[in-house]
């Protein structure tokens, strides 16, 4: 019975001119009642508010780009209203982004949430993962870092020299303003 229903729906959709197969199937999948199943993939506009999702597309049909790391998830905060065609999604970084309602996402959380908490036994394991050692600026020479040089353990803040700087000389503590993660931005 389901096979006949799907075949009839597919033949009806095939008659629509000027639309790709992917667009036709996306519209059909949006009508199915599978909102509560973990692992289901569907457009954001077809999901409920508060749904936990991952593997989110930025542009419709492009493939998942956001929230794919181990143990991460995003949450739908707002569905499109009126002429708006964007859903508001809260990402793991606590940033809220407007994403097109036609973009697809998978329901549920990515597995292995303890991946980031794994203890590394030795420095070599960090090197295997491609992480390079972190050296303090005050331990360097003046040619290598603004904090470098001096006799002994010299300070580089307050009246003893320049304030805290990046390796490229830009202020770190009271430096430039950066964009707030709560700022809503169209992707």
Secondary structure, DSSP 8 states (H G I E B T S, - for coil): -HHHHHHHHHHHHHTSTT--HHHHHHHHHHHSS-TT-TT-EEEGGGS-TT-EEESEESSTTS-EEES-STT--EEEEE---TT--EEEEE-TTS-EEEEETTSEEEES--S-TTGGG----SHHHHHHTT------GGGS-TTT-TT--SSSS---SGGGSS--B-TTS-BSSS------TT--EE-
